[in-house]
Amino acid sequence: MTRELKANRLAYNYWHDRIHERVKDERKAELLAPKEPPHPFGAKRLSLEQDFYDHFCRPNVDVIDIKTNPIVAFEPNGIRQQDGTIHELDVIALATGFDSITGGFKNIEIRGLGGEKLSDKWKMGTYTYLGMTTARFPNMYFTYGPQGPTAFSNGPSCNELQADWMVSLIESMKKNGQTRIDPKEENEMNWKTMVNELALKGVRGHTDSWYNGANIPGKPREALNYAGGIPAYIKAISLERDEQYPGFDLQ
């Protein structure tokens, strides 16, 4: 999505007008596609839908704004908003707490050198090298994880290229009689800085979302995905391999 904000607004205006043509109830339409965009167009994932918005024309489908009128209680027959409105419901589906990219890692008691917990290391921010390893956790590799292309790429493509890199690394270590590898801390610091800088070049880096952990209270707001694209990522990890892994301590 375009990074130039004037052009971005034109794209948003076009989308806004098309949604308002489909959703006849102006109140619903304004909530679904407000006149003033809450964030740059494309900074959060677009709804790749066919008839999603058309359903809001049905009398039994509604949308409410819980930012201005939050949910305050669950009642025996539904939910109650701050202004006292009760919505009678048979089923309530809760879609909250999506702790993306790092949540699964920190929910497992992964320990490194000296018994250090990965959840403690990443409590105030995420640190990896190449989006596949993290210092003081030797011989630990991960695919489709933090600071890799991950959510900004095709999943299988990201997994495959990372797995191939890991296989090459393990084969090289085996050939050289090495059994332990640990990324250097200064390299993961440089990688983190680069990942954050890349994020700020696009609209996603300036918008609160699950892409940067802003949807989880207390979670550090930081770039969690490598935004440089697959070709640049391949170049970076290939350089590390071709130069015989200078960013790591090998034993």
C-alpha positions in Angstrom: 0.0 0.0 0.0 1.3 3.4 -0.9 3.5 5.2 1.6 2.7 8.6 0.2 -0.1 9.8 2.5 -1.9 12.0 0.0 -2.1 9.1 -2.5 -2.9 6.7 0.4 -5.9 9.0 1.3 -7.2 8.8 -2.3 -7.1 5.0 -2.1 -9.0 5.2 1.2 -11.6 7.6 -0.2 -12.3 5.2 -3.1 -12.7 2.3 -0.7 -14.9 4.4 1.6 -17.3 5.4 -1.2 -17.6 1.8 -2.4 -18.5 0.5 1.1 -21.1 3.3 1.6 -22.7 2.4 -1.7 -23.2 -1.2 -0.4 -24.2 -0.5 3.2 -27.5 1.5 3.0 -27.8 2.3 6.7 -25.6 5.4 7.1 -24.9 4.7 10.8 -23.6 1.3 10.1 -21.7 2.5 7.1 -19.9 5.2 9.0 -18.8 2.7 11.7 -17.6 0.3 9.1 -15.9 2.9 6.9 -15.6 6.2 8.7 -15.2 9.4 6.7 -11.9 10.1 8.5 -9.6 7.1 8.3 -8.5 5.8 11.8 -5.1 4.9 10.2 -3.5 4.9 6.8 -5.2 2.6 4.3 -3.4 -0.8 4.4 -1.7 -0.2 7.7 -3.9 -3.1 9.0 -5.0 -6.0 6.9 -7.8 -5.3 4.5 -10.9 -7.5 4.5 -10.5 -9.7 1.4 -14.2 -10.2 1.2 -16.9 -10.9 -1.3 -20.1 -10.2 0.6 -19.0 -9.3 4.2 -20.3 -5.7 4.1 -23.5 -6.7 2.3 -24.6 -8.7 5.4 -24.8 -5.4 7.4 -27.9 -4.5 5.2 -29.7 -7.4 6.9 -32.0 -6.3 9.8 -30.6 -9.0 12.2 -27.0 -7.9 11.7 -25.7 -4.8 13.6 -22.4 -3.2 14.4 -21.6 -1.1 17.5 -18.8 1.2 18.6 -17.3 0.0 21.8 -14.6 2.7 21.8 -17.2 5.4 22.6 -19.7 3.1 24.3 -17.8 0.2 25.8 -19.1 -3.2 27.0 -19.3 -3.0 30.8 -21.0 -6.3 31.8 -22.2 -9.7 30.7 -25.9 -10.2 31.5 -27.8 -13.6 31.7 -29.2 -12.8 28.3 -26.5 -10.9 26.6 -24.1 -7.9 27.0 -24.6 -4.4 28.4 -22.9 -1.3 27.2 -21.9 1.7 29.3 -25.0 3.7 28.3 -27.2 0.8 29.6 -28.1 -0.7 26.2 -28.5 -4.5 26.5 -28.0 -6.7 23.4 -29.8 -10.0 23.8 -27.6 -12.8 22.4 -27.7 -16.6 22.3 -23.9 -17.0 21.6 -21.0 -14.7 22.4 -17.7 -15.3 20.5 -14.7 -13.6 22.2 -12.0 -12.6 19.7 -9.5 -10.9 22.0 -5.9 -11.3 23.2 -4.3 -12.2 19.9 -0.7 -12.1 21.1 1.0 -12.4 17.7 4.5 -13.5 16.7 6.1 -13.7 20.2 3.1 -14.8 22.4 3.5 -18.5 21.7 7.3 -18.4 22.5 6.8 -16.6 25.8 4.0 -19.0 26.9 6.5 -21.9 26.8 9.2 -22.1 29.5 12.2 -22.0 27.2 15.4 -21.6 29.2 18.8 -20.6 27.9 22.3 -20.2 29.6 22.2 -20.0 33.3 18.5 -21.0 33.3 17.4 -17.6 31.8 13.8 -17.7 30.6 13.1 -16.5 27.1 10.0 -14.8 28.4 12.2 -12.7 30.7 14.7 -11.8 28.0 11.9 -10.6 25.7 9.8 -9.0 28.5 10.9 -5.5 27.6 11.6 -6.1 23.9 12.3 -8.8 21.3 15.9 -9.6 20.3 16.8 -12.0 17.6 19.5 -12.4 15.0 18.2 -12.9 11.4 14.8 -13.6 12.8 15.9 -17.2 13.5 18.1 -17.2 16.6 18.5 -15.3 19.9 21.6 -14.8 21.9 22.3 -16.8 25.1 20.0 -19.6 23.8 22.6 -21.7 21.9 21.5 -24.2 19.3 17.9 -22.8 19.3 16.4 -22.0 15.9 12.9 -20.9 15.0 11.1 -20.4 11.7 8.2 -18.0 10.9 8.9 -16.1 14.1 9.8 -12.6 15.4 11.8 -10.3 13.3 11.6 -12.5 10.2 9.5 -11.8 7.2 6.7 -13.8 8.9 3.3 -11.9 8.7 4.6 -9.8 5.8 5.3 -12.8 3.6 3.9 -16.0 2.3 4.1 -18.5 5.2 5.4 -21.6 3.4 7.9 -19.5 1.4 9.3 -18.0 4.6 9.5 -21.3 6.4 11.2 -23.0 3.5 14.0 -20.5 3.0 14.7 -20.3 6.7 14.7 -24.1 7.0 17.1 -24.4 4.1 19.4 -21.9 5.8 19.3 -23.9 9.0 20.1 -27.1 7.2 23.1 -25.5 5.6 24.3 -24.2 8.9 24.0 -27.6 10.7 25.8 -29.3 7.8 28.6 -26.8 8.0 28.9 -27.2 11.7 29.0 -31.0 11.3 31.7 -30.8 8.7 33.8 -28.5 10.9 33.3 -30.6 14.1 31.2 -27.8 15.8 28.4 -28.6 18.1 27.3 -25.3 19.5 26.3 -22.0 18.0 25.1 -18.8 19.7 24.5 -15.4 18.0 26.6 -12.5 19.2 24.6 -9.9 21.2 25.8 -6.9 19.2 24.5 -8.5 16.0 21.0 -9.1 17.4 21.0 -5.5 18.6 21.9 -4.3 15.1 19.3 -6.6 13.6 16.6 -5.2 15.9 17.5 -1.6 15.0 17.3 -2.5 11.3 14.0 -4.2 11.6 12.5 -1.2 13.4 13.9 1.2 10.8 12.4 -0.8 8.0 9.0 -0.8 9.7 9.0 3.0 9.9 9.4 3.3 6.1 5.9 2.0 5.6 2.5 2.9 7.0 2.3 -0.2 9.3 5.2 1.1 11.4 3.3 4.2 12.3 0.0 2.4 13.3 -0.9 0.6 16.5 -1.8 -3.0 15.6 -0.9 -6.7 16.4 2.0 -6.2 13.9 3.8 -4.3 16.6 2.2 -5.8 19.8 0.1 -2.7 20.5 -3.1 -4.8 20.9 -1.7 -6.4 24.1 -1.7 -4.2 27.3 1.8 -3.9 28.6 3.5 -5.5 25.6 6.4 -3.5 24.2 5.4 -1.6 21.0 8.0 -2.7 18.5 8.3 -4.0 15.0 7.8 -7.8 15.1 8.2 -8.5 11.4 11.0 -7.9 8.9 9.6 -5.4 6.4 12.4 -5.5 3.8 10.8 -8.1 1.6 11.8 -11.7 0.8 14.6 -10.9 -1.7 16.4 -8.6 0.7 16.0 -11.1 3.5 17.4 -13.9 1.4 20.4 -11.6 0.5 21.0 -10.9 4.2 20.9 -14.5 5.4 22.8 -15.8 2.4 25.6 -13.3 3.1 25.9 -14.6 6.7 26.2 -18.2 5.3 28.6 -17.3 2.5 30.9 -15.5 5.0 30.9 -18.6 7.3 28.6 -17.1 10.0 30.6 -14.2 11.4 27.6 -13.1 13.5 27.8 -16.2 15.6 30.1 -17.7 18.2 30.8 -21.3 17.0 32.4 -23.9 19.2 
